Amino acid sequence: MKTNESQVTAFSTVLGAKSDVFTDLVELSGLRPAIDFQHSRLSGVDFAESDLSGFKFDYADLRGVKWENRSSDPVSLRYSLRGNGADEVRGSDFAALYAKVMSKTSWAERFFAFKILVDNWGENSDTAEVLQELLAKTRETYLPLCSFIYFSASYLDDNEAKTWCVSMANAGSSQANIFRLRKLRQLAKQNAKYFESVELRPRYPNDLTESEIRSLRNAMLRVADSSYEVAQDEARYPPGS
């Protein structure tokens, strides 16, 4: 009886709250951020203005949530299912975007096609396979580096690194990008090292396996180590330009 009364009181408090910020409502409800949101269905939730650093969203469905002006700890989101939404990129769209990624157009166009795949399809075996093929087939620098960093940053919910990649792609074949290359290579090695140091386990069914992550990491380290000389050539003769 006491538990039911407590629940009714918490529910009434939430309904009467003046704030609609997610974390404010959680505090009023009495829910435990480190425990009660694991394995939860939270697709479409508005996290704007929330501080999620104390939360654990292991195995939670966070597809289509709103992230604007929120802060969070990557560890809180490590095993959650993210992306802009379920089925927003269907099979035919995937095939068309894959073709664009592997085309001979400018590296920026190919990167933005890969970005759409990651944003909508997720960081899973399908998009990892596209990335692996990209890393194996191209001698370019910016495309494989930005694609790997965007993929790994999406996995880790690192919006700063994702924004960095987008800004470089917007700069296209500008020689200004060569001065950003050091930062790009550092980010690639930093994310590759992170994947080596953590215990990897699936976040949801059909998620990336440990062997897939390790394979991506090794391929990316090879690209990052040899990228500077190739970038100098690209600055002189931009591919796809």
N, C-alpha and C positions, 0 to 999 in steps of 0.2 A: 504494500500500500504506500509506504513511504517513497519507494522508487517511482511509482506512478505519479504521485503528487509532485515529485521533483521534476519529472519529465514534463508535466503539464505546466509547471511554473516556468521552466526554461523555454518551452514552446511559446508561451504567452509573452515572455520577455523579448524573444526574437521578433515576434509579430509586431510588437510595439516599438521596436528599435528605430531611432532616427537615422542611423547610418545603414547604408546598403553595401558597405565594404565587406567582402567575404570574411576576412580575419576578425573583424569586429563582431560579426554575427556568430562566428565559431566560438569566440570568447564568451559571449552572452549565453550560448547554448550549453556550455559546459563540456563540449566535445573535446577529446584529447588529440591535439595535432599530430603527435608522434605515433599514435596508435590507430585512431578511428577512421583514417582515410585510406588505409591500405586496402587494396582489392575493391575499391569503391568505383562507382560509375558517376563520373563528374563531367562528362562530355558537354561542352557548351557553357560551362560555368564562367562567370565574369570574375577574374582575379584582379581586376584593376585596383591599384593603390594598396594592394595587400602585401604584407611581409610574410613570405612562405618559408623563411629560413628554418623554422622549427618544425616544419611538417615532414611527414613521410608519406609519399604517394606510391609506394612499392606496388606494382601490378595494377595500378588504378588506370581507368580509361579517361585520359585528359584530351581527347581529340576535340578540336574545335573550340577550345577555351579561349578567353580573351586575356592577353598577357600585359596590356599596356600599363606602364608606370607601376609595375610590381617588382619587388625584389625577392630573390630566392637563392638558396644554396643548391648547386648542381647535384649534390648527394641526395637531396630531398626528392629529386625527379629522376634519378638514375634509372629506375626500372619501370617507369610509367610509359604508357602508350600515348604518344603525342602525334601531332600533325594537324593540318587544317580541318580534317574531317574524314569520315569514312566514305569511300567510294566516290570521292570528288574527281579522282583521275581513274578512269576505267581502262580496260584492256586496250582498246583501240587508241586511246589517248597516250597510254604508256608506250605503245609501239611507235607512235608518231614522235613523241618526245625523245625516245631512245635514238631514233633515226637522226634527229636534230643534233643530239649530243655527239654522235659519231660522224657527223657531216664535215664538210670542208669549209664551212662558214667561219666567221670570226669567232675567236675564243670566247668573247663576251656572250654572243648569242647562244653558243653551246653551253656555257656555264648557266645561263638563266633557264635553259631547258632542263638541265640537271637539277637546278634549284626547285623548279616546279615539281619534279618527281619526288624530291625529298620532302618538300613541304606538304604534299598531298598524299603520297604513297607511304611515307614513313621511312625510318632508317632500318630496313629489313634486308632479307636475303636478295630480293629483287633489285633494289637500288644499290646494294653492295656489289652485286654482280656487274651492274653497269659501271660502277666506279672502278672495279678491278680491271675490266676490259679497257677502260679509258687510261688507267695508269700503265697498262701493259703496251698499249698501241701508240701512244703519242710521245713525241720527243719535246713537246712544248713545255713551258714552265708554269705560266699563270693558270691555265685551265686545270691541269691535274692538282696543283697545289690548292687553288681556291675550291675546287670540287671536294677534295678530301677534307679540307678545313671546314667547309660548310656542312658536310655530312657528319663529321665528328662533333662539331659545335652544336648541331641539331640534336645529336644523341645526348650531349652533355648539357643542353639548354644554355649554351654560351652565346647570348645575343650580341655581345660586343664583337666576337670573332666573326659571326655571321654578317654583321654590318660592315666589317672591314672588307670581307670578300665582295660584297655587293658594291661597295664604293670603288674597289679596284676594277670590277667588271664594267661599271659605268664609265670609268676612265678609258676603257678599251685598250687601244694600242699606244696610248700616250707614253712617252718616255718617262713621265713622272712615276710610273709604276715601278720602274727598275729601282728607284730609291726606297720603295716600300717592300722590296723583295726580302730584305733581311728580317723584317717583322713577320712576313709571311712564312719564311722558313722556320723561324723560331716557334710560331704557332703550330706548324705542322709537327715539329719534333716534340713540342710540349704535349700535344694531344696524343701522339704516338706513344710517348713515354707514360702518359696517364693510363692508356689502355694496357700497358705492360704491368703497371703496378697494382691495379685493382683486381679484386676477385670478380670475374665476369660470370653472370648467370642470366638466363633468359628473363626478360621483363614480362613477356606475354607469349602465348603460343605462336610459333613460327618466327620468333625474334632471332636476331643474329646469334650464332653460336660462338663459343670461345675461339674455335679454329678459324672462323671467318674473320673475326676481329683481328686475330694474330696475323693472318694472311694480308689483310689490308694494311696493318701497321708496318709490316716488313716491306711491302711494295712502296709505301709512302716514304719510308726512310731512304730508300734507294733514290727516289725522285728528288727528295729534298737535298740530299748530299750532292747531287750533280746539277742542281738547277741554275746556279749562278752563271755558268758559262753559256748555257742555252739561252738564258734570258738576255745576255748581251747580244747574241745573234738576233733574237726576236726584236730587240729595240731597233736594230738596223734594218731588219726585213720582217715586219710584223706579219704573222700568218693570217690569212683570210682578209688581208687589207688590200 
